Amino acid sequence: MADYGVWVQQLQQQVAAEEAAYPLVDAACRTRFWLHPAPTARVCLLFHGFTASPHQFEPLGQRLHRAGYTVLAPLLPGHGRAGVWGPEQPPPLPEAPEPYLTFAQRWLDWAKQMGDRVAVGGLSGGGTLAAWLAYERPGEVDRALLFAPYLGASLRVVDLFVKTLDTYLAWDKTNYLSYPGFEAKALRAMLTLGEQVLARSRRDPCAPFFIISSESDQAVKNLDHQVLFKRGVATQPRCWYHQFGRILDIPHTMMTTQEGNAYQDLLNTLAQAYLESDLTWAEIQDIAYTMAKGQPFAQAIRQLGWGDRASKDLPAFITLVDKRQILLDRQEGPRRGPQRRRPRDR
C-alpha cells in the first residue's frame, strides 16, 4: 500500500458518507476506528449486538488500542437509524442473513490491510457473525471472540419481550442506544445465521474461538454454546470456553456497565488474555490441574514451560476455571470439554 495514512483516511470518509445518508439515533452509533499511524501487528474487528450499535465496544476497543491493536467497530446494516419505530413502522433491519455476510467480509478485507493478524469478535448477533467468519474464512481469522452469540431459534428468546403485536416484538427493557423493538423476521435472519454456524460446526474447520456466556442470560441457549465449543475444540484445540456463574448476574448485554455488567473489566481482561495467549484448551486444563495440586500460577506456568505463550492477563482466567471439576475429571479420565456441564451433541 503506497500510503497507509491516505488509504485509512479515504476509508473513514467513505464510511462516514455512507452513514451520513440517514440520521442516526446518536453520534455514539457511528462506526468506531481506533487507529495507529501505521499497520499494526494485531487488528481486532468487533461487531455489535442485534438492534444495538458500536458503543458497546467502547471499553474493549480503548483497552486493545492502548495495548497496540488497531480496532474497528462498524455499524451493522440497518442499525442505528433515527426514527419513531413501532409496529406500523419497524426499524429497517435486514430480513435475511446475506446483507450481514457481505458486510462482514468487506470489513474483514479492510481489516487485513491494517495489520498482520486479524481477530474478529462480536456480541449477541454480532457474535454469530464473528462465528460465521471463523468458519467461512478460517485461514484469515487469527482468533474469534464470541460473546453470547445467537446460535439457533430458541423459545427462550420470548423471555426478552413484554409484548408481541402480530410480527413486531418489543424489548423488555430499552437498552442504551438500541432499537426499542423489531419485526420477528429480522431476528429470524440472525437465528438462521446461527443455525448455519451450528450446521457447519459438524463438518468444517474453524479459526480458534473463545465463547463467553453467562448463566443469567435469558436470550440464548447456553447449551448451544457448549455444543459449538465441543465440536470446535475437537478439530481446533485452541478454542476456549467460559460461562460466568449466576452469582455474578451478568446479562446478555454484557459488554458495558451501562448495559448491566458490573464486571465489565473482568470480561475485557478475559478477552485480552485469549487474544494474547497461544495455549490449547488441554494446556489450560493442565495449568489449572497443576494449580489445583497446590502450585501458584507463576510456578505452574514455569514448571510446564509455557511462560512465553501465556498472556499477562491469563491468571484472571485461570482463577475462574473450575479446578475441582478438573481434578474429578482427571480421576475419571481426561476430558477436553467445558467445565461443569457435559453437553449432548446434536
C-alpha positions as YAML, in Angstrom:
chain: A
units: angstrom
residues:
- id: 1
  name: MET
  ca: [0.00, 0.00, 0.00]
- id: 2
  name: ALA
  ca: [1.56, 3.25, -1.19]
- id: 3
  name: ASP
  ca: [0.37, 5.48, 1.63]
- id: 4
  name: TYR
  ca: [-1.37, 3.83, 4.55]
- id: 5
  name: GLY
  ca: [-2.46, 7.12, 6.12]
- id: 6
  name: VAL
  ca: [-4.15, 8.29, 2.90]
- id: 7
  name: TRP
  ca: [-5.93, 4.95, 2.44]
- id: 8
  name: VAL
  ca: [-7.23, 4.93, 6.01]
- id: 9
  name: GLN
  ca: [-8.46, 8.50, 5.70]
- id: 10
  name: GLN
  ca: [-10.29, 7.62, 2.48]
- id: 11
  name: LEU
  ca: [-11.87, 4.59, 4.17]
- id: 12
  name: GLN
  ca: [-13.07, 6.70, 7.09]
- id: 13
  name: GLN
  ca: [-14.52, 9.26, 4.69]
- id: 14
  name: GLN
  ca: [-16.29, 6.54, 2.71]
- id: 15
  name: VAL
  ca: [-17.85, 5.03, 5.84]
- id: 16
  name: ALA
  ca: [-18.81, 8.44, 7.18]
- id: 17
  name: ALA
  ca: [-20.50, 9.32, 3.87]
- id: 18
  name: GLU
  ca: [-22.49, 6.08, 3.91]
- id: 19
  name: GLU
  ca: [-23.67, 6.74, 7.47]
- id: 20
  name: ALA
  ca: [-24.46, 10.40, 6.71]
- id: 21
  name: ALA
  ca: [-27.06, 9.28, 4.17]
- id: 22
  name: TYR
  ca: [-29.57, 8.98, 7.02]
- id: 23
  name: PRO
  ca: [-29.85, 10.47, 10.52]
- id: 24
  name: LEU
  ca: [-28.65, 8.33, 13.43]
- id: 25
  name: VAL
  ca: [-30.13, 7.90, 16.89]
- id: 26
  name: ASP
  ca: [-26.96, 9.34, 18.41]
- id: 27
  name: ALA
  ca: [-23.37, 10.08, 17.37]
- id: 28
  name: ALA
  ca: [-22.36, 7.12, 19.55]
- id: 29
  name: CYS
  ca: [-23.97, 4.88, 16.94]
- id: 30
  name: ARG
  ca: [-21.35, 5.71, 14.33]
- id: 31
  name: THR
  ca: [-18.64, 3.29, 13.28]
- id: 32
  name: ARG
  ca: [-15.63, 3.43, 15.60]
- id: 33
  name: PHE
  ca: [-12.00, 3.44, 14.47]
- id: 34
  name: TRP
  ca: [-9.16, 3.14, 16.98]
- id: 35
  name: LEU
  ca: [-6.14, 3.60, 14.72]
- id: 36
  name: HIS
  ca: [-2.37, 3.89, 14.78]
- id: 37
  name: PRO
  ca: [-0.20, 5.79, 12.27]
- id: 38
  name: ALA
  ca: [0.93, 2.57, 10.57]
- id: 39
  name: PRO
  ca: [-0.30, -1.02, 10.22]
- id: 40
  name: THR
  ca: [-0.08, -2.93, 13.49]
- id: 41
  name: ALA
  ca: [0.82, -6.49, 14.39]
- id: 42
  name: ARG
  ca: [-2.75, -7.12, 15.57]
- id: 43
  name: VAL
  ca: [-6.13, -5.90, 14.40]
- id: 44
  name: CYS
  ca: [-9.46, -6.57, 16.10]
- id: 45
  name: LEU
  ca: [-12.76, -6.29, 14.19]
- id: 46
  name: LEU
  ca: [-15.79, -6.14, 16.51]
- id: 47
  name: PHE
  ca: [-19.49, -6.50, 15.61]
- id: 48
  name: HIS
  ca: [-22.07, -5.06, 17.99]
- id: 49
  name: GLY
  ca: [-25.29, -6.74, 19.08]
- id: 50
  name: PHE
  ca: [-28.60, -7.12, 17.27]
- id: 51
  name: THR
  ca: [-30.52, -3.78, 17.36]
- id: 52
  name: ALA
  ca: [-27.62, -2.09, 19.22]
- id: 53
  name: SER
  ca: [-24.63, -0.06, 17.98]
- id: 54
  name: PRO
  ca: [-20.80, 0.20, 18.19]
- id: 55
  name: HIS
  ca: [-20.92, 1.99, 21.56]
- id: 56
  name: GLN
  ca: [-20.96, -1.49, 23.13]
- id: 57
  name: PHE
  ca: [-17.27, -1.93, 22.31]
- id: 58
  name: GLU
  ca: [-16.02, 1.41, 23.60]
- id: 59
  name: PRO
  ca: [-14.33, -0.07, 26.74]
- id: 60
  name: LEU
  ca: [-12.80, -3.08, 24.97]
- id: 61
  name: GLY
  ca: [-11.80, -1.03, 21.93]
- id: 62
  name: GLN
  ca: [-9.99, 1.56, 24.03]
- id: 63
  name: ARG
  ca: [-8.24, -1.13, 26.05]
- id: 64
  name: LEU
  ca: [-7.00, -3.01, 23.00]
- id: 65
  name: HIS
  ca: [-5.92, 0.22, 21.31]
- id: 66
  name: ARG
  ca: [-3.79, 1.11, 24.32]
- id: 67
  name: ALA
  ca: [-2.21, -2.34, 24.00]
- id: 68
  name: GLY
  ca: [-1.17, -1.58, 20.41]
- id: 69
  name: TYR
  ca: [-4.08, -3.01, 18.43]
- id: 70
  name: THR
  ca: [-5.90, -1.38, 15.56]
- id: 71
  name: VAL
  ca: [-9.58, -1.77, 16.45]
- id: 72
  name: LEU
  ca: [-12.64, -1.43, 14.22]
- id: 73
  name: ALA
  ca: [-16.27, -1.49, 15.38]
- id: 74
  name: PRO
  ca: [-18.57, -0.89, 12.39]
- id: 75
  name: LEU
  ca: [-22.27, -0.08, 12.50]
- id: 76
  name: LEU
  ca: [-24.18, -3.13, 11.23]
- id: 77
  name: PRO
  ca: [-26.57, -2.82, 8.25]
- id: 78
  name: GLY
  ca: [-29.93, -1.28, 9.11]
- id: 79
  name: HIS
  ca: [-28.87, -0.33, 12.63]
- id: 80
  name: GLY
  ca: [-28.66, 2.98, 14.47]
- id: 81
  name: ARG
  ca: [-31.07, 4.95, 12.32]
- id: 82
  name: ALA
  ca: [-33.20, 7.62, 13.92]
- id: 83
  name: GLY
  ca: [-36.96, 7.32, 13.66]
- id: 84
  name: VAL
  ca: [-40.20, 6.71, 15.50]
- id: 85
  name: TRP
  ca: [-40.15, 2.94, 15.33]
- id: 86
  name: GLY
  ca: [-43.03, 0.67, 16.18]
- id: 87
  name: PRO
  ca: [-45.42, -1.95, 14.74]
- id: 88
  name: GLU
  ca: [-46.56, 0.39, 11.97]
- id: 89
  name: GLN
  ca: [-43.02, 1.42, 11.10]
- id: 90
  name: PRO
  ca: [-40.42, -1.15, 12.26]
- id: 91
  name: PRO
  ca: [-36.71, -0.30, 12.10]
- id: 92
  name: PRO
  ca: [-35.02, -1.11, 8.75]
- id: 93
  name: LEU
  ca: [-33.16, -4.24, 9.83]
- id: 94
  name: PRO
  ca: [-32.12, -6.85, 7.23]
- id: 95
  name: GLU
  ca: [-34.62, -9.67, 6.84]
- id: 96
  name: ALA
  ca: [-32.10, -12.23, 5.52]
- id: 97
  name: PRO
  ca: [-28.52, -13.13, 6.51]
- id: 98
  name: GLU
  ca: [-26.93, -12.12, 3.21]
- id: 99
  name: PRO
  ca: [-26.52, -8.36, 3.87]
- id: 100
  name: TYR
  ca: [-24.73, -9.17, 7.13]
- id: 101
  name: LEU
  ca: [-22.44, -11.69, 5.42]
- id: 102
  name: THR
  ca: [-21.46, -9.31, 2.64]
- id: 103
  name: PHE
  ca: [-20.86, -6.58, 5.21]
- id: 104
  name: ALA
  ca: [-18.69, -8.80, 7.46]
- id: 105
  name: GLN
  ca: [-16.47, -9.96, 4.61]
- id: 106
  name: ARG
  ca: [-15.98, -6.42, 3.32]
- id: 107
  name: TRP
  ca: [-14.81, -5.31, 6.76]
- id: 108
  name: LEU
  ca: [-12.55, -8.34, 7.15]
- id: 109
  name: ASP
  ca: [-10.90, -7.45, 3.84]
- id: 110
  name: TRP
  ca: [-10.31, -3.91, 5.09]
- id: 111
  name: ALA
  ca: [-9.02, -5.13, 8.46]
- id: 112
  name: LYS
  ca: [-6.47, -7.39, 6.74]
- id: 113
  name: GLN
  ca: [-4.89, -4.28, 5.19]
- id: 114
  name: MET
  ca: [-4.39, -2.71, 8.63]
- id: 115
  name: GLY
  ca: [-2.20, -5.33, 10.28]
- id: 116
  name: ASP
  ca: [-0.64, -8.77, 10.30]
- id: 117
  name: ARG
  ca: [-3.11, -10.80, 12.37]
- id: 118
  name: VAL
  ca: [-6.86, -10.13, 12.42]
- id: 119
  name: ALA
  ca: [-9.12, -11.19, 15.27]
- id: 120
  name: VAL
  ca: [-12.88, -10.88, 14.96]
- id: 121
  name: GLY
  ca: [-15.41, -10.64, 17.73]
- id: 122
  name: GLY
  ca: [-18.97, -9.78, 18.50]
- id: 123
  name: LEU
  ca: [-21.80, -9.70, 21.00]
- id: 124
  name: SER
  ca: [-25.12, -11.48, 20.52]
- id: 125
  name: GLY
  ca: [-25.97, -11.34, 16.80]
- id: 126
  name: GLY
  ca: [-22.56, -9.76, 16.24]
- id: 127
  name: GLY
  ca: [-21.03, -12.81, 17.91]
- id: 128
  name: THR
  ca: [-22.96, -15.01, 15.49]
- id: 129
  name: LEU
  ca: [-21.50, -13.01, 12.61]
- id: 130
  name: ALA
  ca: [-17.98, -13.39, 14.03]
- id: 131
  name: ALA
  ca: [-18.54, -17.15, 14.40]
- id: 132
  name: TRP
  ca: [-19.64, -17.35, 10.77]
- id: 133
  name: LEU
  ca: [-16.40, -15.63, 9.67]
- id: 134
  name: ALA
  ca: [-14.41, -18.09, 11.81]
- id: 135
  name: TYR
  ca: [-15.91, -20.91, 9.72]
- id: 136
  name: GLU
  ca: [-16.13, -19.15, 6.36]
- id: 137
  name: ARG
  ca: [-12.58, -17.77, 6.32]
- id: 138
  name: PRO
  ca: [-10.61, -19.65, 8.99]
- id: 139
  name: GLY
  ca: [-7.25, -19.09, 7.34]
- id: 140
  name: GLU
  ca: [-7.69, -15.31, 7.54]
- id: 141
  name: VAL
  ca: [-9.07, -15.07, 11.09]
- id: 142
  name: ASP
  ca: [-6.43, -15.40, 13.80]
- id: 143
  name: ARG
  ca: [-8.91, -15.59, 16.72]
- id: 144
  name: ALA
  ca: [-12.62, -15.04, 17.32]
- id: 145
  name: LEU
  ca: [-14.25, -13.66, 20.46]
- id: 146
  name: LEU
  ca: [-17.84, -14.87, 20.70]
- id: 147
  name: PHE
  ca: [-19.75, -13.03, 23.42]
- id: 148
  name: ALA
  ca: [-23.14, -14.74, 23.97]
- id: 149
  name: PRO
  ca: [-23.79, -15.46, 20.28]
- id: 150
  name: TYR
  ca: [-27.22, -16.43, 18.95]
- id: 151
  name: LEU
  ca: [-26.82, -19.94, 17.57]
- id: 152
  name: GLY
  ca: [-30.34, -21.04, 16.72]
- id: 153
  name: ALA
  ca: [-34.03, -20.47, 17.18]
- id: 154
  name: SER
  ca: [-34.89, -20.64, 20.87]
- id: 155
  name: LEU
  ca: [-38.16, -20.32, 22.72]
- id: 156
  name: ARG
  ca: [-36.16, -18.61, 25.46]
- id: 157
  name: VAL
  ca: [-35.87, -15.55, 23.22]
- id: 158
  name: VAL
  ca: [-39.51, -14.89, 24.11]
- id: 159
  name: ASP
  ca: [-38.35, -14.09, 27.65]
- id: 160
  name: LEU
  ca: [-36.92, -10.83, 26.30]
- id: 161
  name: PHE
  ca: [-40.23, -9.42, 25.18]
- id: 162
  name: VAL
  ca: [-43.05, -7.72, 27.04]
- id: 163
  name: LYS
  ca: [-45.45, -7.83, 24.13]
- id: 164
  name: THR
  ca: [-45.97, -9.25, 20.69]
- id: 165
  name: LEU
  ca: [-48.06, -7.31, 18.20]
- id: 166
  name: ASP
  ca: [-48.55, -9.53, 15.16]
- id: 167
  name: THR
  ca: [-44.97, -9.84, 13.89]
- id: 168
  name: TYR
  ca: [-43.49, -6.96, 15.91]
- id: 169
  name: LEU
  ca: [-41.64, -7.66, 19.14]
- id: 170
  name: ALA
  ca: [-40.60, -5.13, 21.79]
- id: 171
  name: TRP
  ca: [-37.64, -5.43, 24.14]
- id: 172
  name: ASP
  ca: [-38.45, -5.99, 27.79]
- id: 173
  name: LYS
  ca: [-36.01, -3.19, 28.63]
- id: 174
  name: THR
  ca: [-34.88, -0.37, 26.39]
- id: 175
  name: ASN
  ca: [-31.16, -0.91, 26.07]
- id: 176
  name: TYR
  ca: [-28.81, 2.03, 25.84]
- id: 177
  name: LEU
  ca: [-28.93, 3.35, 22.25]
- id: 178
  name: SER
  ca: [-30.79, 0.33, 20.89]
- id: 179
  name: TYR
  ca: [-33.94, -0.01, 18.87]
- id: 180
  name: PRO
  ca: [-36.99, -0.48, 21.13]
- id: 181
  name: GLY
  ca: [-38.19, -3.42, 19.05]
- id: 182
  name: PHE
  ca: [-38.10, -5.16, 15.68]
- id: 183
  name: GLU
  ca: [-40.01, -7.48, 13.40]
- id: 184
  name: ALA
  ca: [-39.73, -11.21, 14.01]
- id: 185
  name: LYS
  ca: [-38.32, -11.82, 10.53]
- id: 186
  name: ALA
  ca: [-35.37, -9.51, 11.34]
- id: 187
  name: LEU
  ca: [-34.46, -11.70, 14.32]
- id: 188
  name: ARG
  ca: [-35.10, -14.75, 12.15]
- id: 189
  name: ALA
  ca: [-32.25, -13.62, 9.89]
- id: 190
  name: MET
  ca: [-29.84, -13.73, 12.83]
- id: 191
  name: LEU
  ca: [-31.13, -17.04, 14.15]
- id: 192
  name: THR
  ca: [-30.88, -18.58, 10.68]
- id: 193
  name: LEU
  ca: [-27.25, -17.49, 10.58]
- id: 194
  name: GLY
  ca: [-26.72, -19.15, 13.96]
- id: 195
  name: GLU
  ca: [-28.25, -22.38, 12.70]
- id: 196
  name: GLN
  ca: [-25.85, -22.26, 9.74]
- id: 197
  name: VAL
  ca: [-22.91, -21.90, 12.14]
- id: 198
  name: LEU
  ca: [-24.04, -24.92, 14.17]
- id: 199
  name: ALA
  ca: [-24.52, -26.94, 10.98]
- id: 200
  name: ARG
  ca: [-21.06, -26.04, 9.69]
- id: 201
  name: SER
  ca: [-19.51, -26.92, 13.04]
- id: 202
  name: ARG
  ca: [-20.37, -30.58, 12.36]
- id: 203
  name: ARG
  ca: [-18.06, -30.80, 9.37]
- id: 204
  name: ASP
  ca: [-15.98, -27.66, 8.69]
- id: 205
  name: PRO
  ca: [-12.67, -26.46, 10.17]
- id: 206
  name: CYS
  ca: [-12.72, -23.17, 12.04]
- id: 207
  name: ALA
  ca: [-10.44, -20.46, 13.32]
- id: 208
  name: PRO
  ca: [-9.75, -20.61, 17.09]
- id: 209
  name: PHE
  ca: [-12.59, -19.08, 19.08]
- id: 210
  name: PHE
  ca: [-13.39, -18.20, 22.68]
- id: 211
  name: ILE
  ca: [-17.06, -18.44, 23.68]
- id: 212
  name: ILE
  ca: [-18.06, -16.40, 26.73]
- id: 213
  name: SER
  ca: [-21.57, -16.88, 28.11]
- id: 214
  name: SER
  ca: [-23.49, -16.35, 31.32]
- id: 215
  name: GLU
  ca: [-25.89, -18.48, 33.33]
- id: 216
  name: SER
  ca: [-28.01, -15.37, 33.86]
- id: 217
  name: ASP
  ca: [-28.51, -14.81, 30.12]
- id: 218
  name: GLN
  ca: [-32.13, -15.45, 29.15]
- id: 219
  name: ALA
  ca: [-31.71, -14.55, 25.48]
- id: 220
  name: VAL
  ca: [-29.68, -17.52, 24.27]
- id: 221
  name: LYS
  ca: [-29.30, -21.23, 24.93]
- id: 222
  name: ASN
  ca: [-26.02, -21.86, 26.71]
- id: 223
  name: LEU
  ca: [-26.28, -25.49, 25.64]
- id: 224
  name: ASP
  ca: [-25.80, -24.30, 22.06]
- id: 225
  name: HIS
  ca: [-22.58, -22.57, 23.13]
- id: 226
  name: GLN
  ca: [-21.34, -25.76, 24.76]
- id: 227
  name: VAL
  ca: [-22.18, -27.83, 21.70]
- id: 228
  name: LEU
  ca: [-20.33, -25.39, 19.42]
- id: 229
  name: PHE
  ca: [-17.33, -25.44, 21.75]
- id: 230
  name: LYS
  ca: [-17.30, -29.23, 21.93]
- id: 231
  name: ARG
  ca: [-17.28, -29.50, 18.15]
- id: 232
  name: GLY
  ca: [-14.80, -26.68, 17.67]
- id: 233
  name: VAL
  ca: [-12.19, -27.87, 20.16]
- id: 234
  name: ALA
  ca: [-12.27, -31.36, 18.64]
- id: 235
  name: THR
  ca: [-10.63, -30.02, 15.48]
- id: 236
  name: GLN
  ca: [-9.20, -26.67, 16.65]
- id: 237
  name: PRO
  ca: [-7.52, -27.25, 20.03]
- id: 238
  name: ARG
  ca: [-7.02, -23.50, 20.68]
- id: 239
  name: CYS
  ca: [-10.75, -22.97, 21.22]
- id: 240
  name: TRP
  ca: [-11.70, -21.85, 24.76]
- id: 241
  name: TYR
  ca: [-14.95, -21.61, 26.69]
- id: 242
  name: HIS
  ca: [-16.18, -19.87, 29.82]
- id: 243
  name: GLN
  ca: [-19.60, -19.49, 31.38]
- id: 244
  name: PHE
  ca: [-20.00, -16.90, 34.13]
- id: 245
  name: GLY
  ca: [-21.95, -18.24, 37.08]
- id: 246
  name: ARG
  ca: [-25.37, -16.98, 38.05]
- id: 247
  name: ILE
  ca: [-23.98, -15.34, 41.19]
- id: 248
  name: LEU
  ca: [-22.37, -12.60, 39.04]
- id: 249
  name: ASP
  ca: [-25.73, -11.93, 37.35]
- id: 250
  name: ILE
  ca: [-24.13, -10.90, 34.04]
- id: 251
  name: PRO
  ca: [-26.86, -10.19, 31.46]
- id: 252
  name: HIS
  ca: [-26.96, -10.86, 27.73]
- id: 253
  name: THR
  ca: [-25.85, -7.25, 27.16]
- id: 254
  name: MET
  ca: [-22.55, -7.98, 28.82]
- id: 255
  name: MET
  ca: [-20.07, -5.58, 27.22]
- id: 256
  name: THR
  ca: [-20.58, -2.44, 29.33]
- id: 257
  name: THR
  ca: [-21.55, -1.33, 32.80]
- id: 258
  name: GLN
  ca: [-24.23, 0.93, 31.25]
- id: 259
  name: GLU
  ca: [-25.95, -2.19, 29.97]
- id: 260
  name: GLY
  ca: [-25.82, -4.07, 33.24]
- id: 261
  name: ASN
  ca: [-22.45, -5.81, 33.58]
- id: 262
  name: ALA
  ca: [-20.77, -4.78, 36.82]
- id: 263
  name: TYR
  ca: [-17.80, -6.96, 35.78]
- id: 264
  name: GLN
  ca: [-17.01, -5.20, 32.51]
- id: 265
  name: ASP
  ca: [-13.28, -5.01, 33.25]
- id: 266
  name: LEU
  ca: [-13.09, -8.72, 34.08]
- id: 267
  name: LEU
  ca: [-14.81, -9.58, 30.81]
- id: 268
  name: ASN
  ca: [-12.37, -7.48, 28.82]
- id: 269
  name: THR
  ca: [-9.42, -8.95, 30.71]
- id: 270
  name: LEU
  ca: [-10.52, -12.45, 29.67]
- id: 271
  name: ALA
  ca: [-10.83, -11.31, 26.08]
- id: 272
  name: GLN
  ca: [-7.31, -9.90, 26.03]
- id: 273
  name: ALA
  ca: [-5.96, -12.98, 27.80]
- id: 274
  name: TYR
  ca: [-7.29, -15.11, 24.94]
- id: 275
  name: LEU
  ca: [-6.04, -12.86, 22.16]
- id: 276
  name: GLU
  ca: [-2.52, -12.77, 23.59]
- id: 277
  name: SER
  ca: [-2.11, -16.38, 24.71]
- id: 278
  name: ASP
  ca: [-1.07, -19.28, 22.50]
- id: 279
  name: LEU
  ca: [-2.41, -22.20, 24.51]
- id: 280
  name: THR
  ca: [-4.75, -25.05, 23.73]
- id: 281
  name: TRP
  ca: [-7.74, -25.89, 25.90]
- id: 282
  name: ALA
  ca: [-5.93, -29.04, 27.05]
- id: 283
  name: GLU
  ca: [-3.00, -26.89, 28.17]
- id: 284
  name: ILE
  ca: [-5.33, -24.52, 30.03]
- id: 285
  name: GLN
  ca: [-6.67, -27.54, 31.87]
- id: 286
  name: ASP
  ca: [-3.11, -28.71, 32.61]
- id: 287
  name: ILE
  ca: [-2.30, -25.34, 34.17]
- id: 288
  name: ALA
  ca: [-5.48, -25.43, 36.26]
- id: 289
  name: TYR
  ca: [-4.75, -29.02, 37.29]
- id: 290
  name: THR
  ca: [-1.23, -28.12, 38.40]
- id: 291
  name: MET
  ca: [-2.62, -25.22, 40.42]
- id: 292
  name: ALA
  ca: [-5.30, -27.45, 41.95]
- id: 293
  name: LYS
  ca: [-2.48, -29.59, 43.32]
- id: 294
  name: GLY
  ca: [-1.09, -26.59, 45.19]
- id: 295
  name: GLN
  ca: [1.13, -24.68, 42.79]
- id: 296
  name: PRO
  ca: [0.59, -20.90, 42.34]
- id: 297
  name: PHE
  ca: [0.10, -19.73, 38.76]
- id: 298
  name: ALA
  ca: [3.63, -18.38, 38.24]
- id: 299
  name: GLN
  ca: [5.18, -21.61, 39.44]
- id: 300
  name: ALA
  ca: [2.75, -23.78, 37.49]
- id: 301
  name: ILE
  ca: [3.37, -21.99, 34.20]
- id: 302
  name: ARG
  ca: [7.12, -22.09, 34.77]
- id: 303
  name: GLN
  ca: [7.03, -25.79, 35.64]
- id: 304
  name: LEU
  ca: [5.10, -26.55, 32.45]
- id: 305
  name: GLY
  ca: [7.43, -24.37, 30.38]
- id: 306
  name: TRP
  ca: [4.72, -22.23, 28.80]
- id: 307
  name: GLY
  ca: [5.50, -18.81, 30.24]
- id: 308
  name: ASP
  ca: [6.31, -17.30, 26.83]
- id: 309
  name: ARG
  ca: [2.93, -18.44, 25.48]
- id: 310
  name: ALA
  ca: [0.75, -17.02, 28.24]
- id: 311
  name: SER
  ca: [-0.70, -13.52, 28.38]
- id: 312
  name: LYS
  ca: [-0.07, -11.42, 31.46]
- id: 313
  name: ASP
  ca: [-3.87, -11.46, 31.85]
- id: 314
  name: LEU
  ca: [-4.15, -15.25, 31.82]
- id: 315
  name: PRO
  ca: [-4.15, -15.61, 35.65]
- id: 316
  name: ALA
  ca: [-7.53, -13.85, 35.73]
- id: 317
  name: PHE
  ca: [-8.99, -16.55, 33.51]
- id: 318
  name: ILE
  ca: [-7.32, -19.45, 35.30]
- id: 319
  name: THR
  ca: [-8.78, -18.17, 38.56]
- id: 320
  name: LEU
  ca: [-12.25, -18.74, 37.10]
- id: 321
  name: VAL
  ca: [-11.58, -22.23, 35.77]
- id: 322
  name: ASP
  ca: [-13.31, -24.95, 37.80]
- id: 323
  name: LYS
  ca: [-10.23, -26.69, 39.19]
- id: 324
  name: ARG
  ca: [-12.20, -29.04, 41.41]
- id: 325
  name: GLN
  ca: [-14.04, -30.37, 38.37]
- id: 326
  name: ILE
  ca: [-10.75, -30.86, 36.54]
- id: 327
  name: LEU
  ca: [-9.41, -32.90, 39.45]
- id: 328
  name: LEU
  ca: [-12.52, -35.07, 39.35]
- id: 329
  name: ASP
  ca: [-12.26, -35.43, 35.59]
- id: 330
  name: ARG
  ca: [-8.63, -36.50, 35.78]
- id: 331
  name: GLN
  ca: [-9.58, -39.17, 38.26]
- id: 332
  name: GLU
  ca: [-12.24, -40.43, 35.84]
- id: 333
  name: GLY
  ca: [-10.14, -39.91, 32.71]
- id: 334
  name: PRO
  ca: [-9.16, -36.93, 30.55]
- id: 335
  name: ARG
  ca: [-11.88, -34.69, 29.12]
- id: 336
  name: ARG
  ca: [-11.48, -31.75, 26.80]
- id: 337
  name: GLY
  ca: [-14.92, -30.13, 27.06]
- id: 338
  name: PRO
  ca: [-16.01, -27.15, 29.18]
- id: 339
  name: GLN
  ca: [-16.20, -27.47, 32.92]
- id: 340
  name: ARG
  ca: [-19.29, -28.32, 34.92]
- id: 341
  name: ARG
  ca: [-21.51, -29.44, 32.06]
- id: 342
  name: ARG
  ca: [-21.38, -32.40, 29.73]
- id: 343
  name: PRO
  ca: [-23.21, -31.21, 26.63]
- id: 344
  name: ARG
  ca: [-25.02, -33.73, 24.48]
- id: 345
  name: ASP
  ca: [-24.03, -33.32, 20.84]
- id: 346
  name: ARG
  ca: [-26.86, -32.78, 18.40]
...
